[in-house]
Amino acid sequence: MLFPLIRNRPWWLLGALLLPAGLALTWWMGASAAAGPPGLSAGKHSAIYWPLAAMALAWWLAWWGQRRLTQPLRRLQASLRALQAGLPLPAGGTGLAALDEQLGALALAAAASREAQQQLQQRLEAAQALAREAEQRATQRQRLDTLGRLAAGVAHDVNNLLGVISNSAHLIGRLAPPQSPVAQPLAAILRSVDSGSRLTQRLLHLSDRHPLQPLPVDLARQLDESGEVLRSVLGRRITLRCSVAAGTWPVQVDPDELELALVQLALNARDAVAQQGSVWLRARNAGPQDCAGLPASATRAVLITLDDDGCGLDEALAERVFEPFFSTKPLGEGTGLGLTQVQAFCAESGGLARLASTPGLGTTVSLLLPAARTAAAAPARRGGTEEPMAGTRVLVVDDNEELGQTTGLLLSCYGCEVSWAANAAEALQKLEDEPFDAVLSDVVMPGGIDGLTLARMLRRERPTLPVVLISGYSAALAEVQDFIVLRKPCAPGPLLAALRRAMAEKATPRETRR
């Protein structure tokens, strides 16, 4: 602080130097006057002494006054530098109350500005993190949509192949003599076709447009059928034990969605069990203590639990497992949508999902589902009614030539007169050339006219001509609301029954049906 003062105020340096010199001279002259040196009278000495003393005193007072006046300015500069650096104000202030008040206000404003800047920075970082997370979610969602469309397309093609195999097997069985040695192999082929059909239905669940069909489901039968799938998911190192309590009510759910939810829970249990372990799948009627959180209209409910003896989760993670895109798995190994889909299935079914976990002991996932008001239907017989339809003229429309030809041959074995068309345009031409009693058309076909459009055209132009649609594509099944629709592959019994029903209704007022 001294050197800037010397550099900026040289005259104050002169005053600071003259003050001690003046005081020393004054003291000497006073001492000399008292001693009375020869040749110097007391009057002359006093005339020189007092002006010098006054001059020295004036310089000192000026220097002291300058210091007092500039001290608040120096403290103000120090305070401003502290504010600029983001440091607290120096203790003691400037010594001027008004100036200290202004500095305090400036300090508060600076602190508020720094806090606002920090909050803005935090919000900016949070917004950037959310943007990155949203981008990742959008990318993941796009991948899932692509996978869903791919799975739906694959399932459609596989269903066509299964349809050819099923029709051929039924055709061989129809033509083979009684007690033929091919009966057992044919039965094995048809069982394999059923298994493949169920597999394609699971693939169709990857598509967002899978239609939900809630039905009364017998859990004893459902869990027994799903057990084979769950065991293949869990692998050989994990033991699955299933049990359904006696008297357990049927549940009102989509059976395919229920199986998909159980598969997702089995996948999580498999990942939680490090080496060998066990998984328990149980079902029982829910008690009053289990029904907390259900709507008041849900008077009866069934509790399905899946327990594993894996690593378990801590409380913080267990509270977030149903959040979309939340996953405890490493990046790239999990979508974070499995349990979210399970929870969505339960909510859409009128129930709820819960999870309880203890680190080191395992996890229990509970599905609370509404009980059905009616009993579950007995499983339909595979063959159905296979009475002949002699003389019935059927136009089969399918872009898959092998499937169309085998379907025609199969219908011919039951007395039908069949003609095949590869697309809608060819079908319309054949309808102009010859009469038909019914049309059996695929839904998804290339070209400008698909099966549904063809059916609606025929309904307008030929209202007495019955049309039955058949498809292996889930989105097509969801869109069709006003025609009889069969799912590929279809056995002869349901196929013939659908044709008879459509022909029986051709003269009656149209009604909405699926």
C-alpha positions as CSV (number, residue, x, y, z in Angstrom):
1,M,0.0,0.0,0.0
2,L,2.9,2.4,0.7
3,F,4.5,2.3,-2.8
4,P,1.3,3.1,-4.7
5,L,0.8,6.0,-2.3
6,I,4.4,7.3,-2.9
7,R,4.0,6.9,-6.7
8,N,0.6,8.7,-6.8
9,R,1.2,11.3,-4.0
10,P,4.9,12.6,-4.0
11,W,4.0,15.7,-2.2
12,W,2.7,13.8,0.8
13,L,6.1,12.0,0.9
14,L,7.7,15.4,1.1
15,G,5.5,16.4,3.9
16,A,6.1,13.1,5.7
17,L,9.9,13.8,5.5
18,L,9.7,17.5,6.4
19,L,7.6,16.9,9.5
20,P,10.3,15.1,11.5
21,A,12.9,17.5,10.2
22,G,10.8,20.5,11.2
23,L,10.2,19.0,14.7
24,A,13.9,18.3,15.2
25,L,14.8,21.9,14.0
26,T,12.2,23.4,16.3
27,W,13.6,21.4,19.2
28,W,17.1,22.5,18.5
29,M,16.2,26.1,18.1
30,G,14.3,26.0,21.3
31,A,17.2,24.5,23.1
32,S,19.6,27.1,21.6
33,A,17.3,29.9,22.7
34,A,17.3,28.6,26.2
35,A,21.1,28.4,26.3
36,G,21.5,31.9,24.7
37,P,24.3,31.4,22.2
38,P,26.4,34.5,21.5
39,G,25.4,36.7,18.7
40,L,21.7,35.5,18.6
41,S,19.1,37.4,20.4
42,A,16.1,35.8,21.9
43,G,13.6,37.8,19.8
44,K,15.2,36.9,16.5
45,H,15.3,33.2,17.6
46,S,11.6,33.2,18.5
47,A,10.8,34.8,15.2
48,I,12.3,31.9,13.3
49,Y,11.2,29.1,15.7
50,W,7.4,29.7,15.8
51,P,6.9,29.8,12.0
52,L,8.8,26.7,11.5
53,A,6.9,24.9,14.2
54,A,3.6,26.0,12.7
55,M,4.7,24.9,9.3
56,A,5.7,21.5,10.6
57,L,2.5,21.1,12.5
58,A,0.5,22.1,9.4
59,W,2.3,19.5,7.3
60,W,1.6,16.8,9.9
61,L,-2.1,17.8,10.2
62,A,-2.4,17.7,6.4
63,W,-0.8,14.3,6.2
64,W,-3.0,12.9,9.0
65,G,-6.1,14.4,7.4
66,Q,-5.2,12.8,4.0
67,R,-4.8,9.5,5.7
68,R,-8.2,9.8,7.4
69,L,-9.9,10.9,4.2
70,T,-8.5,8.3,1.9
71,Q,-8.9,5.3,4.3
72,P,-12.6,4.7,3.4
73,L,-11.6,4.9,-0.3
74,R,-8.9,2.3,0.2
75,R,-11.2,0.0,2.2
76,L,-13.8,0.5,-0.5
77,Q,-11.4,-0.6,-3.2
78,A,-10.5,-3.6,-1.1
79,S,-14.1,-4.5,-0.6
80,L,-14.8,-4.1,-4.3
81,R,-11.9,-6.4,-5.2
82,A,-13.3,-8.9,-2.7
83,L,-16.7,-8.8,-4.3
84,Q,-15.2,-9.2,-7.7
85,A,-13.3,-12.3,-6.6
86,G,-16.3,-13.7,-4.9
87,L,-14.8,-13.4,-1.4
88,P,-16.4,-12.2,1.8
89,L,-16.1,-8.5,2.7
90,P,-13.2,-7.4,4.9
91,A,-14.0,-7.0,8.5
92,G,-14.5,-3.5,9.9
93,G,-16.0,-2.0,6.8
94,T,-15.0,1.4,5.5
95,G,-15.9,3.5,8.5
96,L,-18.7,5.3,6.7
97,A,-22.2,4.0,7.6
98,A,-23.8,4.9,4.3
99,L,-21.0,3.4,2.3
100,D,-21.0,0.3,4.4
101,E,-24.8,-0.1,3.9
102,Q,-24.3,0.2,0.1
103,L,-21.5,-2.4,0.3
104,G,-23.7,-4.8,2.2
105,A,-26.4,-4.5,-0.4
106,L,-23.8,-5.1,-3.1
107,A,-22.5,-8.1,-1.2
108,L,-26.1,-9.6,-0.9
109,A,-26.7,-8.9,-4.6
110,A,-23.4,-10.6,-5.5
111,A,-24.2,-13.6,-3.3
112,A,-27.7,-13.9,-4.9
113,S,-26.1,-13.6,-8.3
114,R,-23.6,-16.3,-7.6
115,E,-26.3,-18.5,-6.2
116,A,-28.5,-17.9,-9.2
117,Q,-25.6,-18.7,-11.5
118,Q,-24.9,-21.9,-9.6
119,Q,-28.5,-22.9,-9.8
120,L,-28.6,-22.1,-13.5
121,Q,-25.5,-24.2,-14.0
122,Q,-27.1,-27.1,-12.1
123,R,-30.3,-26.8,-14.1
124,L,-28.3,-26.7,-17.3
125,E,-26.4,-29.8,-16.3
126,A,-29.7,-31.5,-15.3
127,A,-31.3,-30.5,-18.6
128,Q,-28.3,-31.9,-20.5
129,A,-28.5,-35.1,-18.5
130,L,-32.3,-35.4,-19.2
131,A,-31.7,-34.7,-22.9
132,R,-29.1,-37.4,-23.0
133,E,-31.4,-39.8,-21.2
134,A,-34.3,-38.9,-23.4
135,E,-32.1,-39.5,-26.5
136,Q,-31.1,-42.9,-25.1
137,R,-34.7,-43.7,-24.4
138,A,-35.8,-42.7,-27.8
139,T,-33.0,-44.8,-29.4
140,Q,-34.0,-47.7,-27.2
141,R,-37.6,-47.2,-28.0
142,Q,-36.8,-47.1,-31.7
143,R,-34.8,-50.3,-31.4
144,L,-37.7,-52.0,-29.7
145,D,-40.2,-50.8,-32.3
146,T,-37.9,-52.1,-35.0
147,L,-37.5,-55.4,-33.2
148,G,-41.3,-55.5,-32.8
149,R,-41.9,-55.0,-36.5
150,L,-39.2,-57.6,-37.3
151,A,-40.7,-60.1,-34.9
152,A,-44.2,-59.5,-36.3
153,G,-42.9,-60.1,-39.8
154,V,-41.0,-63.2,-38.8
155,A,-44.0,-64.5,-37.0
156,H,-46.2,-64.0,-40.1
157,D,-43.8,-65.9,-42.3
158,V,-43.4,-68.7,-39.7
159,N,-47.1,-69.0,-39.4
160,N,-47.4,-69.4,-43.1
161,L,-44.8,-72.2,-43.0
162,L,-46.7,-73.8,-40.0
163,G,-49.9,-73.5,-42.0
164,V,-48.4,-75.5,-44.9
165,I,-47.1,-78.2,-42.5
166,S,-50.4,-78.3,-40.6
167,N,-52.5,-78.5,-43.7
168,S,-50.2,-81.2,-45.2
169,A,-50.3,-83.3,-42.0
170,H,-54.1,-83.1,-41.8
171,L,-54.3,-83.9,-45.5
172,I,-52.1,-87.0,-45.0
173,G,-54.1,-88.0,-42.0
174,R,-57.3,-87.6,-43.9
175,L,-56.1,-89.8,-46.8
176,A,-54.3,-92.4,-44.7
177,P,-56.2,-95.6,-44.0
178,P,-57.4,-96.3,-40.4
179,Q,-54.7,-97.7,-38.1
180,S,-52.0,-96.4,-40.4
181,P,-48.4,-96.5,-39.1
182,V,-48.2,-92.8,-40.0
183,A,-50.8,-91.8,-37.4
184,Q,-48.2,-91.4,-34.6
185,P,-45.7,-89.4,-36.6
186,L,-48.6,-87.2,-37.8
187,A,-49.7,-86.6,-34.2
188,A,-46.1,-85.6,-33.3
189,I,-46.0,-83.2,-36.3
190,L,-49.3,-81.6,-35.2
191,R,-48.1,-81.2,-31.6
192,S,-45.0,-79.5,-33.0
193,V,-47.1,-77.2,-35.1
194,D,-49.1,-76.2,-31.9
195,S,-45.8,-75.5,-30.1
196,G,-44.5,-73.5,-33.0
197,S,-47.8,-71.5,-33.1
198,R,-47.5,-70.6,-29.4
199,L,-43.9,-69.6,-30.0
200,T,-45.0,-67.2,-32.8
201,Q,-47.7,-65.8,-30.5
202,R,-44.9,-64.9,-28.0
203,L,-43.0,-63.2,-30.8
204,L,-46.1,-61.2,-31.6
205,H,-46.1,-59.8,-28.1
206,L,-43.0,-57.7,-29.1
207,S,-45.3,-55.8,-31.4
208,D,-47.2,-53.0,-29.7
209,R,-50.4,-53.7,-31.6
210,H,-51.1,-57.1,-30.1
211,P,-54.8,-57.3,-29.3
212,L,-55.7,-58.1,-25.7
213,Q,-58.3,-60.8,-25.2
214,P,-59.2,-61.2,-21.5
215,L,-60.7,-64.6,-20.7
216,P,-61.4,-66.6,-17.6
217,V,-58.2,-68.5,-17.1
218,D,-57.8,-71.7,-15.0
219,L,-54.4,-71.1,-13.3
220,A,-53.8,-74.8,-12.6
221,R,-53.9,-75.5,-16.3
222,Q,-52.2,-72.2,-17.3
223,L,-49.2,-72.5,-15.0
224,D,-48.8,-76.2,-15.9
225,E,-48.7,-75.2,-19.6
226,S,-46.4,-72.2,-19.0
227,G,-44.0,-74.3,-16.8
228,E,-42.3,-75.8,-19.9
229,V,-41.6,-72.3,-21.3
230,L,-40.4,-71.0,-17.9
231,R,-38.0,-74.0,-17.4
232,S,-36.5,-73.3,-20.8
233,V,-36.0,-69.7,-19.8
234,L,-34.5,-70.5,-16.4
235,G,-32.1,-73.1,-17.7
236,R,-31.0,-76.3,-16.2
237,R,-29.1,-74.8,-13.2
238,I,-32.3,-73.4,-11.7
239,T,-35.1,-75.6,-10.4
240,L,-38.7,-74.4,-10.9
241,R,-41.5,-75.5,-8.5
242,C,-45.1,-74.7,-9.4
243,S,-48.1,-75.0,-7.0
244,V,-51.7,-73.8,-7.2
245,A,-53.7,-74.0,-4.0
246,A,-56.9,-76.0,-4.1
247,G,-60.0,-74.0,-4.9
248,T,-58.1,-71.1,-6.5
249,W,-60.5,-69.0,-8.5
250,P,-59.9,-68.4,-12.3
251,V,-58.6,-65.0,-13.2
252,Q,-59.9,-62.6,-15.9
253,V,-56.8,-61.9,-18.0
254,D,-55.3,-62.3,-21.4
255,P,-53.6,-65.8,-21.1
256,D,-50.9,-64.8,-23.5
257,E,-50.1,-61.6,-21.6
258,L,-50.0,-63.5,-18.4
259,E,-47.5,-66.0,-19.8
260,L,-45.4,-63.2,-21.1
261,A,-45.4,-61.5,-17.7
262,L,-44.3,-64.8,-16.1
263,V,-41.6,-65.2,-18.7
264,Q,-40.3,-61.7,-17.8
265,L,-40.2,-62.5,-14.1
266,A,-38.4,-65.8,-14.9
267,L,-35.8,-63.9,-16.8
268,N,-35.2,-61.5,-13.9
269,A,-35.0,-64.5,-11.5
270,R,-32.5,-66.2,-13.8
271,D,-30.2,-63.1,-13.7
272,A,-30.5,-62.8,-10.0
273,V,-29.5,-66.4,-9.2
274,A,-25.7,-66.5,-9.6
275,Q,-25.1,-70.2,-9.7
276,Q,-27.6,-73.0,-8.9
277,G,-30.8,-72.0,-7.3
278,S,-34.6,-72.3,-7.1
279,V,-37.6,-70.4,-8.2
280,W,-41.1,-71.0,-6.7
281,L,-44.3,-70.1,-8.7
282,R,-47.4,-70.2,-6.5
283,A,-51.0,-69.1,-6.9
284,R,-53.8,-68.8,-4.2
285,N,-56.9,-66.8,-3.5
286,A,-56.0,-63.4,-2.1
287,G,-57.0,-62.6,1.5
288,P,-58.3,-59.1,2.7
289,Q,-54.7,-58.2,3.8
290,D,-53.5,-58.8,0.2
291,C,-56.1,-56.6,-1.5
292,A,-54.9,-53.3,-0.3
293,G,-54.7,-50.9,-3.3
294,L,-57.2,-52.7,-5.5
295,P,-60.3,-50.9,-6.7
296,A,-63.4,-51.2,-4.5
297,S,-65.2,-53.0,-7.3
298,A,-62.6,-55.9,-7.1
299,T,-64.3,-58.0,-4.5
300,R,-62.2,-61.1,-5.2
301,A,-58.7,-61.4,-6.3
302,V,-56.0,-64.1,-6.9
303,L,-52.4,-63.7,-5.8
304,I,-49.6,-65.1,-8.0
305,T,-46.1,-65.0,-6.6
306,L,-42.7,-65.8,-8.0
307,D,-39.9,-66.2,-5.5
308,D,-36.2,-66.7,-6.1
309,D,-33.2,-67.2,-3.8
310,G,-30.9,-64.9,-5.7
311,C,-28.9,-61.9,-4.6
312,G,-31.9,-59.6,-3.8
313,L,-32.1,-55.8,-4.0
314,D,-31.6,-53.1,-1.4
315,E,-34.6,-50.9,-0.5
316,A,-33.5,-47.9,-2.7
317,L,-33.3,-50.1,-5.8
318,A,-36.5,-52.1,-5.0
319,E,-38.5,-48.8,-4.9
320,R,-37.5,-48.0,-8.5
321,V,-37.8,-51.4,-10.3
322,F,-41.1,-50.5,-11.9
323,E,-39.8,-47.2,-13.4
324,P,-39.6,-47.2,-17.2
325,F,-36.1,-47.8,-18.5
326,F,-34.7,-48.4,-15.0
327,S,-32.4,-51.4,-14.9
328,T,-29.8,-52.8,-12.5
329,K,-28.1,-54.6,-15.3
330,P,-25.0,-53.2,-17.1
331,L,-25.5,-50.9,-20.0
332,G,-26.6,-52.7,-23.1
333,E,-27.8,-55.9,-21.2
334,G,-31.2,-54.7,-20.1
335,T,-33.9,-52.4,-21.5
336,G,-35.5,-51.5,-18.2
337,L,-38.9,-52.2,-19.6
338,G,-39.6,-55.8,-18.3
339,L,-41.1,-55.1,-15.0
340,T,-42.8,-51.9,-16.4
341,Q,-44.6,-54.2,-18.8
342,V,-45.5,-56.5,-16.0
343,Q,-47.0,-53.7,-14.0
344,A,-48.8,-52.3,-17.1
345,F,-50.3,-55.8,-17.7
346,C,-51.6,-56.0,-14.1
347,A,-53.0,-52.5,-14.2
348,E,-54.8,-53.1,-17.5
349,S,-56.2,-56.3,-16.1
350,G,-57.6,-54.4,-13.0
351,G,-54.9,-55.6,-10.6
352,L,-51.5,-54.5,-9.4
353,A,-47.9,-55.7,-9.1
354,R,-45.6,-55.6,-6.0
355,L,-42.0,-56.4,-5.3
356,A,-40.3,-57.3,-2.0
357,S,-36.6,-58.0,-1.8
358,T,-33.9,-58.7,0.8
359,P,-30.2,-58.4,-0.1
360,G,-28.6,-61.8,0.1
361,L,-31.9,-63.7,0.5
362,G,-33.9,-63.2,-2.7
363,T,-36.9,-61.4,-4.3
364,T,-40.6,-62.0,-4.4
365,V,-42.8,-60.5,-7.1
366,S,-46.5,-60.6,-6.5
367,L,-49.2,-60.2,-9.2
368,L,-52.6,-59.4,-7.7
369,L,-55.2,-60.1,-10.4
370,P,-59.0,-59.9,-10.4
371,A,-60.9,-63.2,-10.2
372,A,-63.2,-64.1,-13.1
373,R,-66.9,-64.0,-12.6
374,T,-67.4,-67.1,-14.6
375,A,-65.6,-70.4,-14.7
376,A,-62.8,-71.0,-17.2
377,A,-63.9,-72.8,-20.3
378,A,-62.6,-76.3,-20.9
379,P,-59.8,-76.5,-23.5
380,A,-61.3,-76.8,-27.0
381,R,-60.7,-80.0,-28.9
382,R,-58.0,-79.7,-31.5
383,G,-59.9,-81.1,-34.4
384,G,-63.3,-79.5,-33.9
385,T,-66.2,-80.5,-36.0
386,E,-65.0,-81.8,-39.3
387,E,-68.2,-82.6,-41.1
388,P,-68.0,-82.6,-44.9
389,M,-69.2,-79.6,-46.9
390,A,-69.9,-81.3,-50.2
391,G,-70.4,-79.1,-53.2
392,T,-69.4,-75.9,-51.4
393,R,-67.5,-73.6,-53.8
394,V,-64.8,-71.8,-52.0
395,L,-62.4,-69.2,-53.4
396,V,-59.1,-69.2,-51.4
397,V,-57.1,-66.0,-51.7
398,D,-53.5,-66.1,-50.4
399,D,-50.3,-64.7,-51.8
400,N,-48.3,-67.7,-50.5
401,E,-48.8,-70.3,-53.2
402,E,-47.9,-73.4,-51.1
403,L,-50.2,-72.4,-48.3
404,G,-53.0,-71.5,-50.7
405,Q,-52.6,-74.8,-52.6
406,T,-52.5,-77.0,-49.4
407,T,-55.5,-75.2,-48.0
408,G,-57.4,-75.9,-51.2
409,L,-56.4,-79.5,-51.1
410,L,-57.5,-79.8,-47.5
411,L,-60.9,-78.3,-48.2
412,S,-61.3,-80.5,-51.2
413,C,-60.9,-83.6,-48.9
414,Y,-64.1,-82.4,-47.1
415,G,-66.1,-82.1,-50.3
416,C,-65.4,-78.4,-51.2
417,E,-64.8,-77.2,-54.8
418,V,-61.8,-74.9,-54.4
419,S,-60.2,-72.3,-56.6
420,W,-57.1,-70.4,-55.6
421,A,-56.2,-66.7,-56.3
422,A,-52.8,-65.2,-55.6
423,N,-54.0,-61.6,-54.9
424,A,-57.2,-59.5,-54.7
425,A,-57.2,-58.5,-58.4
426,E,-57.1,-62.1,-59.5
427,A,-59.8,-63.0,-56.9
428,L,-62.1,-60.2,-58.3
429,Q,-61.6,-61.5,-61.8
430,K,-62.5,-65.1,-60.8
431,L,-65.6,-63.8,-59.0
432,E,-66.7,-62.2,-62.2
433,D,-66.1,-65.4,-64.2
434,E,-67.7,-68.0,-61.9
435,P,-70.0,-68.2,-58.8
436,F,-68.7,-69.0,-55.3
437,D,-70.4,-69.9,-52.1
438,A,-67.7,-68.4,-49.8
439,V,-64.4,-66.6,-49.9
440,L,-61.5,-67.5,-47.6
441,S,-58.9,-64.7,-47.8
442,D,-55.5,-63.8,-46.2
443,V,-55.4,-60.4,-44.6
444,V,-51.9,-59.2,-45.4
445,M,-51.1,-59.4,-49.1
446,P,-48.9,-57.3,-51.4
447,G,-50.4,-54.9,-53.9
448,G,-52.9,-52.1,-53.6
449,I,-55.7,-54.2,-52.2
450,D,-55.2,-56.3,-49.0
451,G,-57.6,-59.0,-47.7
452,L,-59.6,-56.6,-45.4
453,T,-60.1,-54.1,-48.3
454,L,-61.2,-57.0,-50.5
455,A,-63.7,-58.2,-47.9
456,R,-65.2,-54.8,-47.6
457,M,-65.5,-54.4,-51.3
458,L,-67.3,-57.7,-51.6
459,R,-69.6,-56.8,-48.8
460,R,-70.7,-53.6,-50.7
461,E,-70.8,-55.2,-54.1
462,R,-71.9,-58.8,-53.2
463,P,-73.7,-58.5,-49.8
464,T,-74.8,-62.2,-49.9
465,L,-71.3,-63.6,-50.4
466,P,-69.8,-64.7,-47.1
467,V,-66.2,-63.8,-46.4
468,V,-63.9,-65.4,-43.8
469,L,-60.4,-63.8,-43.1
470,I,-57.4,-65.7,-41.9
471,S,-54.0,-64.2,-40.8
472,G,-50.8,-64.9,-38.9
473,Y,-50.1,-61.1,-38.3
474,S,-51.3,-59.7,-35.0
475,A,-51.8,-56.1,-36.2
476,A,-54.2,-57.4,-38.9
477,L,-56.2,-59.3,-36.3
478,A,-56.4,-56.2,-34.2
479,E,-57.8,-54.1,-37.1
480,V,-60.5,-56.5,-38.2
481,Q,-63.7,-56.0,-36.2
482,D,-66.6,-56.9,-38.4
483,F,-65.6,-60.2,-40.1
484,I,-64.9,-63.7,-38.9
485,V,-61.2,-64.0,-38.5
486,L,-59.1,-67.1,-38.0
487,R,-55.5,-67.3,-36.8
488,K,-52.8,-69.1,-38.8
489,P,-52.2,-72.0,-38.7
490,C,-55.8,-73.2,-38.4
491,A,-56.9,-76.8,-38.1
492,P,-59.7,-78.2,-40.3
493,G,-62.4,-78.2,-37.6
494,P,-62.3,-74.4,-36.8
495,L,-61.8,-73.6,-40.5
496,L,-64.9,-75.6,-41.6
497,A,-66.9,-74.2,-38.7
498,A,-66.1,-70.6,-39.6
499,L,-67.1,-71.2,-43.2
500,R,-70.4,-72.8,-42.1
501,R,-71.1,-69.9,-39.8
502,A,-70.4,-67.3,-42.5
503,M,-72.6,-69.1,-44.9
504,A,-75.4,-69.4,-42.3
505,E,-75.3,-65.7,-41.7
506,K,-75.2,-64.5,-45.3
507,A,-78.9,-64.1,-45.5
508,T,-79.3,-62.5,-42.0
509,P,-78.7,-58.9,-41.0
510,R,-75.0,-58.1,-40.6
511,E,-73.8,-58.1,-37.0
512,T,-70.5,-57.1,-35.5
513,R,-68.4,-60.1,-34.8
514,R,-64.7,-61.1,-34.4
